[in-house]
Amino acid sequence: MIESLNGLFETVNYKQGTSLKLYNNDEYEDYPAHWHIALEIIMPTDNIYTVEVPDKTVVLREGDIAFICPGCVHTLYAPKIGQRIIFQPDVASLRFMPDLETLITIMSPLTVITPEEYPDIHPSLHKLMLDIRDEYLSGNSFSEVKVYASFLEIISLIGKGYSNSKDLTMPDIRGRREEYIEKFIYVCNYIAEHCSEDLTLEEVAQMSGFSKFYFSRLFKQFTGVTFLKYVNQKRIALAEALLTEPRNSITDVAVNCGFSSLSAFIRMFKIIKGCTPTEFRNMYTTTN
């Protein structure tokens, strides 16, 4: 159930003394369009469950695992009879891990792990989700530590599985695939750290040792988006964090996130988030 909803913004009420929330949900209840700062992982354990994000609707089968990234507006639809694990860990405190930050950006807004698409890692992820549910509900000592340990194992497996699934098809890569994947993970981390600066495609391509054209093609294959869109996604993610602090003016946030003008910032924020920076701030502050 959604316990605290203001407009589209959900305040996740974590279990007391933890930064985790888990529902072993069997309710016949649809949840309206909403978003939250927590990551949300959903795995049906009985019957289907439907997840809708902008421009995409996915029907999850038993055992399919959906990852809804922070800040993504989504709607959930339940069948009359069924059960599913809905797990919401707070990942804000883990954002010091650049690989995690990069993975969340690449997976955004929604990624579904199925046994057909990820046969090497799905069985392990399925078991880890069941372990998380059982440990969370047990109330044992150090259960939060054990749950986070399992969650980080999930992230590690997905990161490796995602990298292995990337179809980097440029003809001269051949045996250098792992080297290229490591290079693009480094590039993504570099963009996350320097997104507020005046990054250019030419500069990052040169830093990577690729021509502009070659880099553009490989980068889109790896991330699923263009270089410019990826940079803007990271800038808007930074803006979200800055906007939660009331003392930061909208103009200051725009400048500190690397936008050339306030109008460019507002326009890009609305494209990516579906609302203006002011509307985002109001949705956040009215619930805190």
PLY file of the C-alpha trace (Angstrom):
ply
format ascii 1.0
element vertex 288
property float x
property float y
property float z
element edge 287
property int vertex1
property int vertex2
end_header
0.00 0.00 0.00
1.02 3.62 -0.45
0.98 5.09 3.03
2.01 8.70 2.31
1.14 10.23 -1.06
1.09 13.93 -1.88
0.24 14.57 -5.51
2.59 12.20 -7.34
5.24 12.06 -4.62
5.33 9.10 -2.23
7.20 9.34 1.03
8.46 5.83 1.72
7.89 5.02 5.39
10.85 2.82 6.12
10.72 0.18 8.81
11.53 1.82 12.14
15.26 2.05 12.74
16.11 1.05 9.16
16.27 2.48 5.65
14.32 -0.43 4.16
10.69 -1.12 3.34
9.25 -4.43 2.14
5.67 -5.49 1.47
4.77 -9.15 1.05
1.84 -7.77 -0.86
-1.32 -9.72 -1.70
-3.75 -6.82 -1.96
-6.18 -6.48 -4.85
-5.42 -2.79 -5.21
-4.06 -0.67 -8.03
-1.61 2.09 -7.14
-1.96 5.40 -9.03
0.89 7.18 -10.80
3.56 8.10 -8.25
7.31 8.36 -7.74
9.74 8.23 -4.84
13.41 8.59 -4.05
13.86 4.92 -3.14
14.66 2.20 -5.63
11.75 -0.23 -5.99
12.17 -3.93 -6.77
9.07 -6.00 -7.50
8.91 -9.78 -7.90
5.56 -11.60 -8.21
5.50 -14.87 -6.29
1.94 -15.82 -7.25
0.19 -14.72 -10.44
1.09 -11.68 -12.56
1.59 -8.01 -11.72
1.57 -5.05 -14.11
3.98 -2.11 -14.05
3.41 0.98 -16.16
5.97 3.72 -16.74
5.79 6.51 -19.34
5.58 4.92 -22.82
5.91 1.37 -21.51
3.73 -1.26 -19.82
5.16 -4.58 -18.60
3.24 -7.60 -17.32
5.44 -9.40 -14.80
5.11 -13.15 -14.50
5.87 -15.16 -11.38
9.59 -14.81 -10.76
10.20 -11.88 -13.11
12.02 -9.09 -11.28
11.35 -5.42 -12.07
13.67 -2.61 -11.02
11.97 0.79 -10.94
14.64 3.44 -10.59
14.44 6.42 -8.22
12.45 9.36 -9.55
10.54 7.29 -12.13
6.78 7.91 -12.26
5.03 4.53 -12.32
1.60 2.93 -11.90
0.93 -0.57 -10.55
-1.97 -2.89 -11.35
-2.81 -5.99 -9.31
-4.85 -9.06 -10.30
-7.75 -10.17 -8.13
-5.67 -12.94 -6.60
-1.90 -12.95 -6.28
1.15 -12.07 -4.23
4.35 -10.17 -4.85
7.42 -8.88 -3.04
7.69 -5.09 -3.19
11.09 -4.07 -1.83
12.15 -0.43 -1.42
15.74 0.10 -0.24
17.08 3.60 0.25
20.05 3.86 -2.10
20.86 7.52 -1.41
23.42 6.54 1.22
25.09 4.18 -1.27
25.60 6.76 -4.01
29.27 7.06 -3.04
29.69 3.88 -5.10
30.15 5.15 -8.67
29.36 1.76 -10.24
25.98 1.71 -8.47
25.21 5.23 -9.65
26.12 4.31 -13.22
24.06 1.12 -13.14
20.95 2.91 -11.85
21.26 5.49 -14.61
21.63 2.84 -17.30
18.71 0.79 -15.93
16.44 3.83 -15.68
13.52 4.11 -15.76
12.61 0.40 -15.68
14.54 -2.84 -16.16
13.02 -6.30 -15.95
15.15 -9.37 -15.27
13.62 -12.52 -16.75
14.95 -16.09 -16.90
14.95 -15.93 -20.70
16.98 -12.74 -21.05
19.30 -13.27 -18.07
19.57 -17.06 -17.62
22.99 -16.84 -15.93
21.93 -14.56 -13.08
18.14 -14.89 -12.74
18.16 -18.01 -10.47
20.53 -16.28 -8.03
18.50 -13.06 -8.07
15.27 -14.99 -7.46
16.78 -16.72 -4.43
18.24 -13.47 -3.08
14.83 -11.76 -3.30
13.27 -14.59 -1.30
16.12 -14.37 1.22
15.55 -10.61 1.56
11.84 -11.13 2.18
12.40 -13.82 4.80
15.16 -11.89 6.59
13.19 -8.62 6.59
10.12 -10.30 8.07
12.12 -12.30 10.63
12.98 -9.34 12.85
16.29 -11.00 13.74
19.29 -9.06 14.99
21.34 -7.52 12.19
18.55 -8.20 9.70
19.10 -4.80 8.04
22.77 -5.64 7.51
21.89 -9.03 6.04
19.23 -7.53 3.78
21.61 -4.89 2.46
24.28 -7.56 1.93
21.83 -9.49 -0.24
20.78 -6.32 -2.03
24.39 -5.44 -2.88
24.88 -8.98 -4.16
21.88 -8.42 -6.44
23.39 -5.18 -7.73
26.74 -6.86 -8.30
25.17 -9.71 -10.27
23.08 -7.33 -12.37
26.10 -5.16 -13.13
28.05 -8.16 -14.37
25.03 -9.58 -16.18
24.29 -6.24 -17.82
27.86 -5.83 -18.99
27.89 -9.35 -20.42
24.61 -8.72 -22.24
25.88 -5.61 -24.04
26.05 -6.24 -27.76
29.06 -4.15 -28.72
29.00 -5.07 -32.38
31.70 -2.90 -33.91
33.64 -5.26 -36.21
37.15 -4.62 -34.87
36.33 -5.17 -31.18
36.56 -8.96 -31.29
38.65 -10.07 -28.29
38.73 -6.61 -26.67
35.11 -6.64 -25.48
35.92 -6.73 -21.74
38.45 -3.93 -22.16
35.85 -1.77 -23.90
33.19 -2.46 -21.27
35.59 -1.44 -18.50
36.43 1.71 -20.45
32.78 2.70 -20.81
32.08 2.07 -17.14
34.95 4.47 -16.43
33.49 6.99 -18.90
30.05 6.81 -17.25
31.60 7.35 -13.82
33.62 10.28 -15.18
30.46 11.90 -16.58
28.69 11.46 -13.23
31.55 13.23 -11.43
31.93 16.05 -13.98
28.39 16.49 -15.34
28.17 20.04 -13.94
31.11 21.05 -16.14
31.03 21.92 -19.83
31.49 18.37 -21.11
31.68 17.93 -24.86
31.43 14.80 -26.95
34.77 15.59 -28.58
36.54 15.96 -25.21
35.22 12.71 -23.70
35.79 10.77 -26.92
39.39 11.98 -27.05
39.89 11.12 -23.39
38.64 7.61 -24.16
40.99 7.20 -27.10
38.19 6.96 -29.69
37.18 9.07 -32.62
34.01 11.13 -32.10
31.98 8.96 -34.49
33.25 5.65 -33.11
32.73 6.75 -29.51
29.16 7.92 -30.21
28.14 4.56 -31.65
29.73 2.50 -28.88
28.42 4.77 -26.10
24.84 4.43 -27.31
25.20 0.67 -27.59
26.47 0.50 -24.02
24.06 2.93 -22.30
21.05 2.79 -24.62
21.02 6.59 -24.98
23.08 9.24 -26.74
26.01 10.96 -25.05
24.07 14.23 -24.72
21.02 12.56 -23.21
23.18 10.68 -20.70
24.91 13.90 -19.62
21.56 15.62 -19.20
20.19 12.69 -17.18
23.12 13.02 -14.77
22.68 16.81 -14.55
18.98 16.45 -13.74
19.74 13.76 -11.13
22.15 16.22 -9.49
19.50 18.94 -9.73
16.97 16.74 -7.91
19.31 16.47 -4.93
20.02 20.21 -4.89
16.33 21.12 -5.17
15.53 19.27 -1.95
17.47 21.98 -0.12
15.16 25.04 0.09
18.07 27.47 0.37
19.18 26.69 -3.19
17.42 28.94 -5.68
16.26 27.49 -8.98
18.74 29.71 -10.81
21.63 28.57 -8.61
20.68 24.93 -9.18
20.66 25.50 -12.95
24.14 27.04 -12.87
25.56 24.44 -10.49
24.29 21.61 -12.71
26.01 22.89 -15.84
23.12 24.49 -17.73
23.84 27.57 -19.82
20.56 29.28 -18.92
17.59 28.97 -16.60
15.24 28.36 -19.51
17.41 25.49 -20.80
17.40 23.94 -17.33
13.63 24.20 -16.92
13.03 22.80 -20.39
15.34 19.80 -19.87
14.02 19.14 -16.35
10.48 18.97 -17.69
11.49 16.65 -20.55
13.18 14.18 -18.20
11.00 14.49 -15.08
7.64 15.51 -16.54
7.37 18.55 -14.26
9.16 21.85 -13.70
11.87 22.29 -11.04
9.46 24.37 -8.96
6.74 21.70 -9.18
9.31 19.06 -8.19
10.43 21.10 -5.20
6.84 21.68 -4.10
6.01 17.96 -4.35
9.05 17.13 -2.26
8.87 19.86 0.40
5.14 19.49 1.12
5.80 15.96 2.35
8.81 16.77 4.52
0 1
1 2
2 3
3 4
4 5
5 6
6 7
7 8
8 9
9 10
10 11
11 12
12 13
13 14
14 15
15 16
16 17
17 18
18 19
19 20
20 21
21 22
22 23
23 24
24 25
25 26
26 27
27 28
28 29
29 30
30 31
31 32
32 33
33 34
34 35
35 36
36 37
37 38
38 39
39 40
40 41
41 42
42 43
43 44
44 45
45 46
46 47
47 48
48 49
49 50
50 51
51 52
52 53
53 54
54 55
55 56
56 57
57 58
58 59
59 60
60 61
61 62
62 63
63 64
64 65
65 66
66 67
67 68
68 69
69 70
70 71
71 72
72 73
73 74
74 75
75 76
76 77
77 78
78 79
79 80
80 81
81 82
82 83
83 84
84 85
85 86
86 87
87 88
88 89
89 90
90 91
91 92
92 93
93 94
94 95
95 96
96 97
97 98
98 99
99 100
100 101
101 102
102 103
103 104
104 105
105 106
106 107
107 108
108 109
109 110
110 111
111 112
112 113
113 114
114 115
115 116
116 117
117 118
118 119
119 120
120 121
121 122
122 123
123 124
124 125
125 126
126 127
127 128
128 129
129 130
130 131
131 132
132 133
133 134
134 135
135 136
136 137
137 138
138 139
139 140
140 141
141 142
142 143
143 144
144 145
145 146
146 147
147 148
148 149
149 150
150 151
151 152
152 153
153 154
154 155
155 156
156 157
157 158
158 159
159 160
160 161
161 162
162 163
163 164
164 165
165 166
166 167
167 168
168 169
169 170
170 171
171 172
172 173
173 174
174 175
175 176
176 177
177 178
178 179
179 180
180 181
181 182
182 183
183 184
184 185
185 186
186 187
187 188
188 189
189 190
190 191
191 192
192 193
193 194
194 195
195 196
196 197
197 198
198 199
199 200
200 201
201 202
202 203
203 204
204 205
205 206
206 207
207 208
208 209
209 210
210 211
211 212
212 213
213 214
214 215
215 216
216 217
217 218
218 219
219 220
220 221
221 222
222 223
223 224
224 225
225 226
226 227
227 228
228 229
229 230
230 231
231 232
232 233
233 234
234 235
235 236
236 237
237 238
238 239
239 240
240 241
241 242
242 243
243 244
244 245
245 246
246 247
247 248
248 249
249 250
250 251
251 252
252 253
253 254
254 255
255 256
256 257
257 258
258 259
259 260
260 261
261 262
262 263
263 264
264 265
265 266
266 267
267 268
268 269
269 270
270 271
271 272
272 273
273 274
274 275
275 276
276 277
277 278
278 279
279 280
280 281
281 282
282 283
283 284
284 285
285 286
286 287
